[in-house]
């Protein structure tokens, strides 16, 4: 009984909440980049190819920064209710992997239409 109490995290966020927030940040970065900055730079005379390469590079940087930020957020484990950590994007940006060091549960949360 005491072992179970020791594993409970003092503060941990549900995984689906974290994934929902991060996916919306990714989506808004993509919309802002392609919907606002693309036409702005094209009106200034920048070729679409350069805009596309810049957009892919910027999106990759956003992915790396979000991945590093996600490693700091404690996510609640489903099995032991302890803290689970972000392991990385499986097929980014649509599949997020989390692993619990306490019980060893590997969790995969996929963003999809329901």
Gaussian input, Z-matrix of N, CA and C with variables (Angstrom, degrees):
# hf/3-21g

backbone

0 1
 N
 C     1     B1
 C     2     B2     1     A1
 N     3     B3     2     A2     1     D1
 C     4     B4     3     A3     2     D2
 C     5     B5     4     A4     3     D3
 N     6     B6     5     A5     4     D4
 C     7     B7     6     A6     5     D5
 C     8     B8     7     A7     6     D6
 N     9     B9     8     A8     7     D7
 C    10    B10     9     A9     8     D8
 C    11    B11    10    A10     9     D9
 N    12    B12    11    A11    10    D10
 C    13    B13    12    A12    11    D11
 C    14    B14    13    A13    12    D12
 N    15    B15    14    A14    13    D13
 C    16    B16    15    A15    14    D14
 C    17    B17    16    A16    15    D15
 N    18    B18    17    A17    16    D16
 C    19    B19    18    A18    17    D17
 C    20    B20    19    A19    18    D18
 N    21    B21    20    A20    19    D19
 C    22    B22    21    A21    20    D20
 C    23    B23    22    A22    21    D21
 N    24    B24    23    A23    22    D22
 C    25    B25    24    A24    23    D23
 C    26    B26    25    A25    24    D24
 N    27    B27    26    A26    25    D25
 C    28    B28    27    A27    26    D26
 C    29    B29    28    A28    27    D27
 N    30    B30    29    A29    28    D28
 C    31    B31    30    A30    29    D29
 C    32    B32    31    A31    30    D30
 N    33    B33    32    A32    31    D31
 C    34    B34    33    A33    32    D32
 C    35    B35    34    A34    33    D33
 N    36    B36    35    A35    34    D34
 C    37    B37    36    A36    35    D35
 C    38    B38    37    A37    36    D36
 N    39    B39    38    A38    37    D37
 C    40    B40    39    A39    38    D38
 C    41    B41    40    A40    39    D39
 N    42    B42    41    A41    40    D40
 C    43    B43    42    A42    41    D41
 C    44    B44    43    A43    42    D42
 N    45    B45    44    A44    43    D43
 C    46    B46    45    A45    44    D44
 C    47    B47    46    A46    45    D45
 N    48    B48    47    A47    46    D46
 C    49    B49    48    A48    47    D47
 C    50    B50    49    A49    48    D48
 N    51    B51    50    A50    49    D49
 C    52    B52    51    A51    50    D50
 C    53    B53    52    A52    51    D51
 N    54    B54    53    A53    52    D52
 C    55    B55    54    A54    53    D53
 C    56    B56    55    A55    54    D54
 N    57    B57    56    A56    55    D55
 C    58    B58    57    A57    56    D56
 C    59    B59    58    A58    57    D57
 N    60    B60    59    A59    58    D58
 C    61    B61    60    A60    59    D59
 C    62    B62    61    A61    60    D60
 N    63    B63    62    A62    61    D61
 C    64    B64    63    A63    62    D62
 C    65    B65    64    A64    63    D63
 N    66    B66    65    A65    64    D64
 C    67    B67    66    A66    65    D65
 C    68    B68    67    A67    66    D66
 N    69    B69    68    A68    67    D67
 C    70    B70    69    A69    68    D68
 C    71    B71    70    A70    69    D69
 N    72    B72    71    A71    70    D70
 C    73    B73    72    A72    71    D71
 C    74    B74    73    A73    72    D72
 N    75    B75    74    A74    73    D73
 C    76    B76    75    A75    74    D74
 C    77    B77    76    A76    75    D75
 N    78    B78    77    A77    76    D76
 C    79    B79    78    A78    77    D77
 C    80    B80    79    A79    78    D78
 N    81    B81    80    A80    79    D79
 C    82    B82    81    A81    80    D80
 C    83    B83    82    A82    81    D81
 N    84    B84    83    A83    82    D82
 C    85    B85    84    A84    83    D83
 C    86    B86    85    A85    84    D84
 N    87    B87    86    A86    85    D85
 C    88    B88    87    A87    86    D86
 C    89    B89    88    A88    87    D87
 N    90    B90    89    A89    88    D88
 C    91    B91    90    A90    89    D89
 C    92    B92    91    A91    90    D90
 N    93    B93    92    A92    91    D91
 C    94    B94    93    A93    92    D92
 C    95    B95    94    A94    93    D93
 N    96    B96    95    A95    94    D94
 C    97    B97    96    A96    95    D95
 C    98    B98    97    A97    96    D96
 N    99    B99    98    A98    97    D97
 C   100   B100    99    A99    98    D98
 C   101   B101   100   A100    99    D99
 N   102   B102   101   A101   100   D100
 C   103   B103   102   A102   101   D101
 C   104   B104   103   A103   102   D102
 N   105   B105   104   A104   103   D103
 C   106   B106   105   A105   104   D104
 C   107   B107   106   A106   105   D105
 N   108   B108   107   A107   106   D106
 C   109   B109   108   A108   107   D107
 C   110   B110   109   A109   108   D108
 N   111   B111   110   A110   109   D109
 C   112   B112   111   A111   110   D110
 C   113   B113   112   A112   111   D111
 N   114   B114   113   A113   112   D112
 C   115   B115   114   A114   113   D113
 C   116   B116   115   A115   114   D114
 N   117   B117   116   A116   115   D115
 C   118   B118   117   A117   116   D116
 C   119   B119   118   A118   117   D117
 N   120   B120   119   A119   118   D118
 C   121   B121   120   A120   119   D119
 C   122   B122   121   A121   120   D120
 N   123   B123   122   A122   121   D121
 C   124   B124   123   A123   122   D122
 C   125   B125   124   A124   123   D123
 N   126   B126   125   A125   124   D124
 C   127   B127   126   A126   125   D125
 C   128   B128   127   A127   126   D126
 N   129   B129   128   A128   127   D127
 C   130   B130   129   A129   128   D128
 C   131   B131   130   A130   129   D129
 N   132   B132   131   A131   130   D130
 C   133   B133   132   A132   131   D131
 C   134   B134   133   A133   132   D132
 N   135   B135   134   A134   133   D133
 C   136   B136   135   A135   134   D134
 C   137   B137   136   A136   135   D135
 N   138   B138   137   A137   136   D136
 C   139   B139   138   A138   137   D137
 C   140   B140   139   A139   138   D138
 N   141   B141   140   A140   139   D139
 C   142   B142   141   A141   140   D140
 C   143   B143   142   A142   141   D141
 N   144   B144   143   A143   142   D142
 C   145   B145   144   A144   143   D143
 C   146   B146   145   A145   144   D144
 N   147   B147   146   A146   145   D145
 C   148   B148   147   A147   146   D146
 C   149   B149   148   A148   147   D147
 N   150   B150   149   A149   148   D148
 C   151   B151   150   A150   149   D149
 C   152   B152   151   A151   150   D150
 N   153   B153   152   A152   151   D151
 C   154   B154   153   A153   152   D152
 C   155   B155   154   A154   153   D153
 N   156   B156   155   A155   154   D154
 C   157   B157   156   A156   155   D155
 C   158   B158   157   A157   156   D156
 N   159   B159   158   A158   157   D157
 C   160   B160   159   A159   158   D158
 C   161   B161   160   A160   159   D159
 N   162   B162   161   A161   160   D160
 C   163   B163   162   A162   161   D161
 C   164   B164   163   A163   162   D162
 N   165   B165   164   A164   163   D163
 C   166   B166   165   A165   164   D164
 C   167   B167   166   A166   165   D165
 N   168   B168   167   A167   166   D166
 C   169   B169   168   A168   167   D167
 C   170   B170   169   A169   168   D168
 N   171   B171   170   A170   169   D169
 C   172   B172   171   A171   170   D170
 C   173   B173   172   A172   171   D171
 N   174   B174   173   A173   172   D172
 C   175   B175   174   A174   173   D173
 C   176   B176   175   A175   174   D174
 N   177   B177   176   A176   175   D175
 C   178   B178   177   A177   176   D176
 C   179   B179   178   A178   177   D177
 N   180   B180   179   A179   178   D178
 C   181   B181   180   A180   179   D179
 C   182   B182   181   A181   180   D180
 N   183   B183   182   A182   181   D181
 C   184   B184   183   A183   182   D182
 C   185   B185   184   A184   183   D183
 N   186   B186   185   A185   184   D184
 C   187   B187   186   A186   185   D185
 C   188   B188   187   A187   186   D186
 N   189   B189   188   A188   187   D187
 C   190   B190   189   A189   188   D188
 C   191   B191   190   A190   189   D189
 N   192   B192   191   A191   190   D190
 C   193   B193   192   A192   191   D191
 C   194   B194   193   A193   192   D192
 N   195   B195   194   A194   193   D193
 C   196   B196   195   A195   194   D194
 C   197   B197   196   A196   195   D195
 N   198   B198   197   A197   196   D196
 C   199   B199   198   A198   197   D197
 C   200   B200   199   A199   198   D198
 N   201   B201   200   A200   199   D199
 C   202   B202   201   A201   200   D200
 C   203   B203   202   A202   201   D201
 N   204   B204   203   A203   202   D202
 C   205   B205   204   A204   203   D203
 C   206   B206   205   A205   204   D204
 N   207   B207   206   A206   205   D205
 C   208   B208   207   A207   206   D206
 C   209   B209   208   A208   207   D207
 N   210   B210   209   A209   208   D208
 C   211   B211   210   A210   209   D209
 C   212   B212   211   A211   210   D210
 N   213   B213   212   A212   211   D211
 C   214   B214   213   A213   212   D212
 C   215   B215   214   A214   213   D213
 N   216   B216   215   A215   214   D214
 C   217   B217   216   A216   215   D215
 C   218   B218   217   A217   216   D216
 N   219   B219   218   A218   217   D217
 C   220   B220   219   A219   218   D218
 C   221   B221   220   A220   219   D219
 N   222   B222   221   A221   220   D220
 C   223   B223   222   A222   221   D221
 C   224   B224   223   A223   222   D222
 N   225   B225   224   A224   223   D223
 C   226   B226   225   A225   224   D224
 C   227   B227   226   A226   225   D225
 N   228   B228   227   A227   226   D226
 C   229   B229   228   A228   227   D227
 C   230   B230   229   A229   228   D228
 N   231   B231   230   A230   229   D229
 C   232   B232   231   A231   230   D230
 C   233   B233   232   A232   231   D231
 N   234   B234   233   A233   232   D232
 C   235   B235   234   A234   233   D233
 C   236   B236   235   A235   234   D234
 N   237   B237   236   A236   235   D235
 C   238   B238   237   A237   236   D236
 C   239   B239   238   A238   237   D237
 N   240   B240   239   A239   238   D238
 C   241   B241   240   A240   239   D239
 C   242   B242   241   A241   240   D240
 N   243   B243   242   A242   241   D241
 C   244   B244   243   A243   242   D242
 C   245   B245   244   A244   243   D243
 N   246   B246   245   A245   244   D244
 C   247   B247   246   A246   245   D245
 C   248   B248   247   A247   246   D246
 N   249   B249   248   A248   247   D247
 C   250   B250   249   A249   248   D248
 C   251   B251   250   A250   249   D249
 N   252   B252   251   A251   250   D250
 C   253   B253   252   A252   251   D251
 C   254   B254   253   A253   252   D252
 N   255   B255   254   A254   253   D253
 C   256   B256   255   A255   254   D254
 C   257   B257   256   A256   255   D255
 N   258   B258   257   A257   256   D256
 C   259   B259   258   A258   257   D257
 C   260   B260   259   A259   258   D258
 N   261   B261   260   A260   259   D259
 C   262   B262   261   A261   260   D260
 C   263   B263   262   A262   261   D261
 N   264   B264   263   A263   262   D262
 C   265   B265   264   A264   263   D263
 C   266   B266   265   A265   264   D264
 N   267   B267   266   A266   265   D265
 C   268   B268   267   A267   266   D266
 C   269   B269   268   A268   267   D267
 N   270   B270   269   A269   268   D268
 C   271   B271   270   A270   269   D269
 C   272   B272   271   A271   270   D270
 N   273   B273   272   A272   271   D271
 C   274   B274   273   A273   272   D272
 C   275   B275   274   A274   273   D273
 N   276   B276   275   A275   274   D274
 C   277   B277   276   A276   275   D275
 C   278   B278   277   A277   276   D276
 N   279   B279   278   A278   277   D277
 C   280   B280   279   A279   278   D278
 C   281   B281   280   A280   279   D279
 N   282   B282   281   A281   280   D280
 C   283   B283   282   A282   281   D281
 C   284   B284   283   A283   282   D282
 N   285   B285   284   A284   283   D283
 C   286   B286   285   A285   284   D284
 C   287   B287   286   A286   285   D285
 N   288   B288   287   A287   286   D286
 C   289   B289   288   A288   287   D287
 C   290   B290   289   A289   288   D288
 N   291   B291   290   A290   289   D289
 C   292   B292   291   A291   290   D290
 C   293   B293   292   A292   291   D291
 N   294   B294   293   A293   292   D292
 C   295   B295   294   A294   293   D293
 C   296   B296   295   A295   294   D294
 N   297   B297   296   A296   295   D295
 C   298   B298   297   A297   296   D296
 C   299   B299   298   A298   297   D297
 N   300   B300   299   A299   298   D298
 C   301   B301   300   A300   299   D299
 C   302   B302   301   A301   300   D300
 N   303   B303   302   A302   301   D301
 C   304   B304   303   A303   302   D302
 C   305   B305   304   A304   303   D303
 N   306   B306   305   A305   304   D304
 C   307   B307   306   A306   305   D305
 C   308   B308   307   A307   306   D306
 N   309   B309   308   A308   307   D307
 C   310   B310   309   A309   308   D308
 C   311   B311   310   A310   309   D309
 N   312   B312   311   A311   310   D310
 C   313   B313   312   A312   311   D311
 C   314   B314   313   A313   312   D312
 N   315   B315   314   A314   313   D313
 C   316   B316   315   A315   314   D314
 C   317   B317   316   A316   315   D315
 N   318   B318   317   A317   316   D316
 C   319   B319   318   A318   317   D317
 C   320   B320   319   A319   318   D318
 N   321   B321   320   A320   319   D319
 C   322   B322   321   A321   320   D320
 C   323   B323   322   A322   321   D321
 N   324   B324   323   A323   322   D322
 C   325   B325   324   A324   323   D323
 C   326   B326   325   A325   324   D324
 N   327   B327   326   A326   325   D325
 C   328   B328   327   A327   326   D326
 C   329   B329   328   A328   327   D327
 N   330   B330   329   A329   328   D328
 C   331   B331   330   A330   329   D329
 C   332   B332   331   A331   330   D330
 N   333   B333   332   A332   331   D331
 C   334   B334   333   A333   332   D332
 C   335   B335   334   A334   333   D333
 N   336   B336   335   A335   334   D334
 C   337   B337   336   A336   335   D335
 C   338   B338   337   A337   336   D336
 N   339   B339   338   A338   337   D337
 C   340   B340   339   A339   338   D338
 C   341   B341   340   A340   339   D339

   B1=1.4457
   B2=1.5166
   B3=1.3285
   B4=1.4576
   B5=1.5184
   B6=1.3209
   B7=1.4593
   B8=1.5315
   B9=1.3126
   B10=1.4603
   B11=1.5293
   B12=1.3152
   B13=1.4672
   B14=1.5251
   B15=1.3212
   B16=1.4548
   B17=1.5170
   B18=1.3202
   B19=1.4577
   B20=1.5213
   B21=1.3058
   B22=1.4575
   B23=1.5252
   B24=1.3064
   B25=1.4671
   B26=1.5236
   B27=1.3259
   B28=1.4573
   B29=1.5207
   B30=1.3080
   B31=1.4604
   B32=1.5152
   B33=1.2983
   B34=1.4590
   B35=1.5233
   B36=1.3193
   B37=1.4609
   B38=1.5259
   B39=1.3441
   B40=1.4668
   B41=1.5325
   B42=1.3171
   B43=1.4617
   B44=1.5101
   B45=1.3337
   B46=1.4643
   B47=1.5203
   B48=1.3290
   B49=1.4563
   B50=1.5246
   B51=1.3142
   B52=1.4606
   B53=1.5217
   B54=1.3290
   B55=1.4595
   B56=1.5215
   B57=1.3349
   B58=1.4692
   B59=1.5210
   B60=1.3210
   B61=1.4817
   B62=1.5217
   B63=1.3236
   B64=1.4674
   B65=1.5196
   B66=1.3262
   B67=1.4601
   B68=1.5301
   B69=1.3235
   B70=1.4733
   B71=1.5257
   B72=1.3222
   B73=1.4681
   B74=1.5256
   B75=1.3285
   B76=1.4594
   B77=1.5318
   B78=1.3210
   B79=1.4587
   B80=1.5300
   B81=1.3268
   B82=1.4648
   B83=1.5274
   B84=1.3221
   B85=1.4681
   B86=1.5224
   B87=1.3273
   B88=1.4591
   B89=1.5269
   B90=1.3254
   B91=1.4703
   B92=1.5209
   B93=1.3326
   B94=1.4648
   B95=1.5188
   B96=1.3270
   B97=1.4599
   B98=1.5153
   B99=1.3344
   B100=1.4632
   B101=1.5251
   B102=1.3293
   B103=1.4543
   B104=1.5147
   B105=1.3311
   B106=1.4612
   B107=1.5267
   B108=1.3172
   B109=1.4555
   B110=1.5268
   B111=1.3323
   B112=1.4734
   B113=1.5155
   B114=1.3364
   B115=1.4689
   B116=1.5361
   B117=1.3345
   B118=1.4714
   B119=1.5294
   B120=1.3380
   B121=1.4641
   B122=1.5251
   B123=1.3235
   B124=1.4698
   B125=1.5253
   B126=1.3313
   B127=1.4565
   B128=1.5227
   B129=1.3189
   B130=1.4623
   B131=1.5251
   B132=1.3356
   B133=1.4561
   B134=1.5157
   B135=1.3115
   B136=1.4691
   B137=1.5355
   B138=1.3264
   B139=1.4631
   B140=1.5327
   B141=1.3507
   B142=1.4667
   B143=1.5291
   B144=1.3252
   B145=1.4574
   B146=1.5354
   B147=1.3051
   B148=1.4683
   B149=1.5264
   B150=1.3258
   B151=1.4647
   B152=1.5261
   B153=1.3307
   B154=1.4664
   B155=1.5186
   B156=1.3221
   B157=1.4649
   B158=1.5285
   B159=1.3257
   B160=1.4667
   B161=1.5165
   B162=1.3446
   B163=1.4665
   B164=1.5264
   B165=1.3350
   B166=1.4688
   B167=1.5231
   B168=1.3181
   B169=1.4658
   B170=1.5250
   B171=1.3231
   B172=1.4658
   B173=1.5247
   B174=1.3369
   B175=1.4600
   B176=1.5302
   B177=1.3346
   B178=1.4623
   B179=1.5299
   B180=1.3272
   B181=1.4659
   B182=1.5284
   B183=1.3400
   B184=1.4678
   B185=1.5222
   B186=1.3319
   B187=1.4609
   B188=1.5315
   B189=1.3183
   B190=1.4670
   B191=1.5285
   B192=1.3318
   B193=1.4655
   B194=1.5289
   B195=1.3329
   B196=1.4672
   B197=1.5206
   B198=1.3240
   B199=1.4583
   B200=1.5231
   B201=1.3247
   B202=1.4625
   B203=1.5266
   B204=1.3316
   B205=1.4679
   B206=1.5185
   B207=1.3303
   B208=1.4649
   B209=1.5289
   B210=1.3217
   B211=1.4666
   B212=1.5222
   B213=1.3327
   B214=1.4651
   B215=1.5226
   B216=1.3447
   B217=1.4622
   B218=1.5284
   B219=1.3427
   B220=1.4635
   B221=1.5332
   B222=1.3109
   B223=1.4640
   B224=1.5225
   B225=1.3214
   B226=1.4621
   B227=1.5169
   B228=1.3239
   B229=1.4660
   B230=1.5247
   B231=1.3061
   B232=1.4618
   B233=1.5251
   B234=1.3231
   B235=1.4587
   B236=1.5292
   B237=1.3309
   B238=1.4661
   B239=1.5259
   B240=1.3278
   B241=1.4689
   B242=1.5236
   B243=1.3257
   B244=1.4534
   B245=1.5210
   B246=1.3068
   B247=1.4638
   B248=1.5142
   B249=1.3088
   B250=1.4480
   B251=1.5282
   B252=1.3198
   B253=1.4588
   B254=1.5210
   B255=1.3218
   B256=1.4581
   B257=1.5240
   B258=1.3351
   B259=1.4629
   B260=1.5181
   B261=1.2988
   B262=1.4623
   B263=1.5092
   B264=1.3204
   B265=1.4591
   B266=1.5196
   B267=1.3248
   B268=1.4560
   B269=1.5252
   B270=1.2849
   B271=1.4603
   B272=1.5162
   B273=1.3271
   B274=1.4532
   B275=1.4918
   B276=1.2812
   B277=1.4670
   B278=1.5218
   B279=1.3109
   B280=1.4622
   B281=1.5216
   B282=1.3129
   B283=1.4536
   B284=1.5331
   B285=1.3178
   B286=1.4604
   B287=1.5225
   B288=1.3432
   B289=1.4690
   B290=1.5309
   B291=1.3328
   B292=1.4594
   B293=1.5161
   B294=1.3367
   B295=1.4558
   B296=1.5163
   B297=1.3159
   B298=1.4649
   B299=1.5208
   B300=1.3229
   B301=1.4612
   B302=1.5234
   B303=1.3412
   B304=1.4592
   B305=1.5132
   B306=1.3399
   B307=1.4670
   B308=1.5309
   B309=1.3253
   B310=1.4592
   B311=1.5179
   B312=1.3232
   B313=1.4661
   B314=1.5237
   B315=1.3245
   B316=1.4583
   B317=1.5186
   B318=1.3121
   B319=1.4654
   B320=1.5130
   B321=1.3099
   B322=1.4557
   B323=1.5212
   B324=1.3459
   B325=1.4569
   B326=1.5159
   B327=1.3097
   B328=1.4591
   B329=1.5038
   B330=1.3377
   B331=1.4723
   B332=1.5207
   B333=1.3238
   B334=1.4459
   B335=1.5077
   B336=1.2961
   B337=1.4632
   B338=1.5263
   B339=1.3204
   B340=1.4668
   B341=1.4908
   A1=111.22
   A2=117.40
   A3=120.89
   A4=111.79
   A5=116.78
   A6=120.76
   A7=110.72
   A8=117.04
   A9=121.96
   A10=110.72
   A11=116.94
   A12=120.81
   A13=110.19
   A14=118.95
   A15=122.05
   A16=112.00
   A17=117.84
   A18=120.75
   A19=113.49
   A20=118.70
   A21=121.21
   A22=109.20
   A23=116.31
   A24=121.28
   A25=110.52
   A26=115.40
   A27=119.46
   A28=111.30
   A29=117.35
   A30=121.66
   A31=107.65
   A32=116.54
   A33=121.94
   A34=108.30
   A35=115.99
   A36=123.65
   A37=108.88
   A38=118.68
   A39=119.90
   A40=111.05
   A41=116.18
   A42=121.45
   A43=114.37
   A44=116.92
   A45=119.40
   A46=112.06
   A47=117.51
   A48=121.07
   A49=110.79
   A50=116.80
   A51=121.52
   A52=110.56
   A53=116.76
   A54=121.09
   A55=110.85
   A56=117.76
   A57=120.80
   A58=112.03
   A59=116.53
   A60=120.33
   A61=111.67
   A62=116.81
   A63=120.32
   A64=110.89
   A65=117.84
   A66=120.03
   A67=110.77
   A68=117.40
   A69=119.72
   A70=111.43
   A71=117.89
   A72=120.83
   A73=109.68
   A74=117.11
   A75=120.86
   A76=110.71
   A77=116.28
   A78=121.46
   A79=110.72
   A80=117.34
   A81=120.54
   A82=111.13
   A83=118.34
   A84=120.89
   A85=110.21
   A86=116.92
   A87=121.07
   A88=111.15
   A89=117.18
   A90=121.03
   A91=110.89
   A92=116.37
   A93=119.23
   A94=111.11
   A95=116.17
   A96=119.64
   A97=113.30
   A98=115.76
   A99=119.11
   A100=112.79
   A101=116.57
   A102=119.77
   A103=115.06
   A104=116.86
   A105=119.41
   A106=112.45
   A107=116.40
   A108=118.88
   A109=113.01
   A110=117.34
   A111=120.65
   A112=112.45
   A113=118.57
   A114=119.00
   A115=113.59
   A116=116.72
   A117=120.19
   A118=110.63
   A119=116.68
   A120=119.60
   A121=112.06
   A122=117.69
   A123=119.57
   A124=110.81
   A125=117.84
   A126=120.60
   A127=111.63
   A128=117.73
   A129=122.38
   A130=111.60
   A131=117.63
   A132=121.09
   A133=115.41
   A134=117.77
   A135=120.95
   A136=108.00
   A137=116.15
   A138=121.64
   A139=110.33
   A140=116.23
   A141=121.54
   A142=112.83
   A143=117.59
   A144=120.47
   A145=110.71
   A146=116.76
   A147=120.81
   A148=110.09
   A149=116.83
   A150=120.46
   A151=110.52
   A152=117.35
   A153=121.45
   A154=112.37
   A155=117.85
   A156=121.55
   A157=109.79
   A158=116.76
   A159=120.58
   A160=112.12
   A161=116.79
   A162=120.85
   A163=111.05
   A164=117.39
   A165=120.28
   A166=111.73
   A167=115.84
   A168=119.88
   A169=110.96
   A170=116.42
   A171=120.46
   A172=111.00
   A173=117.62
   A174=120.60
   A175=110.86
   A176=117.30
   A177=120.50
   A178=110.52
   A179=117.31
   A180=120.93
   A181=110.13
   A182=117.16
   A183=120.80
   A184=110.02
   A185=117.81
   A186=121.79
   A187=111.26
   A188=116.93
   A189=120.47
   A190=110.34
   A191=116.91
   A192=120.61
   A193=110.52
   A194=117.54
   A195=120.12
   A196=111.54
   A197=117.42
   A198=120.80
   A199=111.85
   A200=116.74
   A201=119.98
   A202=110.97
   A203=116.62
   A204=120.13
   A205=112.67
   A206=116.63
   A207=120.84
   A208=112.51
   A209=116.94
   A210=119.70
   A211=111.41
   A212=118.04
   A213=121.88
   A214=113.19
   A215=117.50
   A216=121.29
   A217=109.88
   A218=118.03
   A219=119.68
   A220=110.40
   A221=116.80
   A222=122.90
   A223=107.87
   A224=117.14
   A225=122.32
   A226=110.90
   A227=115.78
   A228=122.18
   A229=109.13
   A230=116.83
   A231=120.96
   A232=112.58
   A233=117.93
   A234=120.75
   A235=112.28
   A236=117.73
   A237=120.07
   A238=112.83
   A239=118.06
   A240=124.16
   A241=112.34
   A242=117.51
   A243=122.50
   A244=110.44
   A245=115.27
   A246=120.22
   A247=110.97
   A248=114.27
   A249=122.34
   A250=107.28
   A251=117.47
   A252=121.32
   A253=111.34
   A254=115.61
   A255=122.76
   A256=108.82
   A257=116.66
   A258=121.69
   A259=112.59
   A260=117.81
   A261=120.62
   A262=111.84
   A263=113.99
   A264=121.46
   A265=107.60
   A266=116.62
   A267=119.67
   A268=109.94
   A269=117.22
   A270=122.20
   A271=104.02
   A272=114.92
   A273=118.94
   A274=111.91
   A275=117.79
   A276=129.83
   A277=113.11
   A278=119.07
   A279=120.14
   A280=115.08
   A281=119.36
   A282=121.76
   A283=108.45
   A284=115.43
   A285=122.42
   A286=108.09
   A287=117.80
   A288=121.95
   A289=109.62
   A290=115.31
   A291=122.77
   A292=108.79
   A293=116.68
   A294=121.47
   A295=110.97
   A296=116.09
   A297=122.12
   A298=109.00
   A299=117.02
   A300=120.42
   A301=111.72
   A302=117.20
   A303=120.74
   A304=113.56
   A305=116.61
   A306=119.88
   A307=112.87
   A308=117.79
   A309=121.26
   A310=115.17
   A311=118.05
   A312=120.97
   A313=110.34
   A314=116.26
   A315=121.74
   A316=107.59
   A317=115.68
   A318=120.71
   A319=109.55
   A320=115.23
   A321=122.78
   A322=107.17
   A323=116.95
   A324=120.85
   A325=107.57
   A326=115.75
   A327=122.38
   A328=110.34
   A329=116.00
   A330=121.00
   A331=106.73
   A332=115.63
   A333=120.96
   A334=111.11
   A335=116.04
   A336=120.81
   A337=109.28
   A338=115.71
   A339=120.85
   A340=109.00
   D1=-42.04
   D2=179.50
   D3=-66.23
   D4=-33.17
   D5=179.49
   D6=-62.81
   D7=-40.33
   D8=179.08
   D9=-64.10
   D10=-39.81
   D11=-179.39
   D12=-67.14
   D13=-35.45
   D14=-179.30
   D15=-67.97
   D16=-28.56
   D17=-176.27
   D18=-83.20
   D19=-13.75
   D20=-177.40
   D21=-71.72
   D22=129.75
   D23=-177.39
   D24=-75.87
   D25=143.05
   D26=175.86
   D27=-69.45
   D28=-39.42
   D29=177.78
   D30=-145.37
   D31=121.93
   D32=175.66
   D33=-152.46
   D34=143.66
   D35=-175.43
   D36=-99.56
   D37=143.26
   D38=174.90
   D39=-61.41
   D40=139.37
   D41=-176.49
   D42=-60.19
   D43=-39.77
   D44=-178.25
   D45=-66.84
   D46=-30.85
   D47=176.14
   D48=-66.75
   D49=-43.78
   D50=178.73
   D51=-62.81
   D52=-46.46
   D53=-179.29
   D54=-63.23
   D55=-41.79
   D56=178.33
   D57=-60.82
   D58=-44.64
   D59=-179.94
   D60=-65.91
   D61=-45.36
   D62=-178.73
   D63=-66.67
   D64=-39.47
   D65=178.76
   D66=-63.89
   D67=-37.86
   D68=177.63
   D69=-67.58
   D70=-35.40
   D71=175.69
   D72=-64.55
   D73=-43.29
   D74=177.93
   D75=-62.11
   D76=-44.51
   D77=-178.48
   D78=-63.91
   D79=-43.51
   D80=-179.80
   D81=-67.80
   D82=-36.34
   D83=176.44
   D84=-63.61
   D85=-39.87
   D86=178.84
   D87=-67.29
   D88=-43.86
   D89=179.29
   D90=-64.32
   D91=-44.15
   D92=179.76
   D93=-64.86
   D94=-40.59
   D95=-178.37
   D96=-67.28
   D97=-48.23
   D98=-176.70
   D99=-84.33
   D100=-33.69
   D101=-175.33
   D102=-85.67
   D103=-28.04
   D104=-176.18
   D105=-112.23
   D106=-50.64
   D107=-174.92
   D108=-77.55
   D109=-32.37
   D110=178.10
   D111=-58.35
   D112=-57.07
   D113=178.15
   D114=-62.83
   D115=-33.56
   D116=179.13
   D117=-61.52
   D118=-48.96
   D119=-179.76
   D120=-70.53
   D121=-31.78
   D122=178.18
   D123=-67.11
   D124=-37.40
   D125=175.83
   D126=-64.61
   D127=-25.35
   D128=179.67
   D129=-85.43
   D130=-0.82
   D131=175.56
   D132=98.83
   D133=10.66
   D134=178.63
   D135=-83.75
   D136=134.24
   D137=-177.16
   D138=-69.92
   D139=149.06
   D140=-178.59
   D141=-60.65
   D142=-32.89
   D143=179.53
   D144=-63.34
   D145=-44.07
   D146=178.79
   D147=-67.45
   D148=-38.49
   D149=176.80
   D150=-63.04
   D151=-41.95
   D152=178.64
   D153=-64.04
   D154=-43.76
   D155=178.26
   D156=-64.16
   D157=-41.98
   D158=177.73
   D159=-64.37
   D160=-38.57
   D161=179.55
   D162=-66.40
   D163=-42.32
   D164=177.89
   D165=-65.00
   D166=-39.90
   D167=178.11
   D168=-65.14
   D169=-45.00
   D170=179.59
   D171=-63.59
   D172=-40.24
   D173=179.12
   D174=-66.16
   D175=-37.20
   D176=176.89
   D177=-65.13
   D178=-38.66
   D179=177.58
   D180=-65.21
   D181=-41.25
   D182=177.13
   D183=-61.12
   D184=-40.47
   D185=178.91
   D186=-63.04
   D187=-43.41
   D188=-179.36
   D189=-65.54
   D190=-44.26
   D191=-179.97
   D192=-64.51
   D193=-43.35
   D194=177.51
   D195=-64.31
   D196=-39.00
   D197=178.24
   D198=-62.98
   D199=-41.71
   D200=177.62
   D201=-68.25
   D202=-38.38
   D203=177.32
   D204=-66.58
   D205=-36.59
   D206=179.84
   D207=-67.13
   D208=-27.11
   D209=178.19
   D210=-66.64
   D211=-19.51
   D212=-179.65
   D213=-89.16
   D214=-16.44
   D215=-176.24
   D216=-87.22
   D217=122.08
   D218=176.89
   D219=-77.81
   D220=125.22
   D221=-179.48
   D222=-108.64
   D223=139.62
   D224=-178.29
   D225=-73.11
   D226=129.99
   D227=176.44
   D228=-76.55
   D229=143.69
   D230=-179.71
   D231=-76.49
   D232=-32.71
   D233=-174.39
   D234=-85.01
   D235=-56.03
   D236=-173.61
   D237=-101.96
   D238=-1.92
   D239=-179.39
   D240=63.24
   D241=16.56
   D242=176.87
   D243=-86.69
   D244=-165.55
   D245=-179.43
   D246=-92.26
   D247=132.86
   D248=177.50
   D249=-113.49
   D250=151.96
   D251=-178.42
   D252=-118.55
   D253=153.72
   D254=178.63
   D255=-72.47
   D256=128.94
   D257=179.74
   D258=-99.53
   D259=-21.68
   D260=179.25
   D261=139.69
   D262=173.06
   D263=177.13
   D264=-84.13
   D265=131.80
   D266=-179.99
   D267=-81.26
   D268=-59.85
   D269=172.98
   D270=-126.85
   D271=79.70
   D272=-168.20
   D273=-61.18
   D274=149.26
   D275=0.69
   D276=-100.23
   D277=27.20
   D278=-171.64
   D279=-106.61
   D280=-10.92
   D281=-179.90
   D282=-129.41
   D283=125.55
   D284=-177.49
   D285=-114.33
   D286=134.81
   D287=-178.49
   D288=-114.63
   D289=134.73
   D290=178.03
   D291=-127.64
   D292=145.87
   D293=178.92
   D294=-134.17
   D295=138.11
   D296=178.91
   D297=-99.51
   D298=126.75
   D299=178.69
   D300=-78.57
   D301=-21.19
   D302=-179.00
   D303=-73.74
   D304=-53.62
   D305=-176.06
   D306=-108.99
   D307=-9.68
   D308=177.98
   D309=84.46
   D310=9.49
   D311=-179.64
   D312=-69.66
   D313=126.32
   D314=173.29
   D315=-102.29
   D316=121.60
   D317=-175.65
   D318=-115.82
   D319=138.93
   D320=-179.27
   D321=-122.57
   D322=119.57
   D323=178.35
   D324=-112.83
   D325=122.08
   D326=-177.67
   D327=-109.23
   D328=134.26
   D329=177.28
   D330=-87.10
   D331=124.13
   D332=179.47
   D333=-156.17
   D334=166.06
   D335=-179.87
   D336=-78.96
   D337=136.90
   D338=176.10
   D339=-132.20

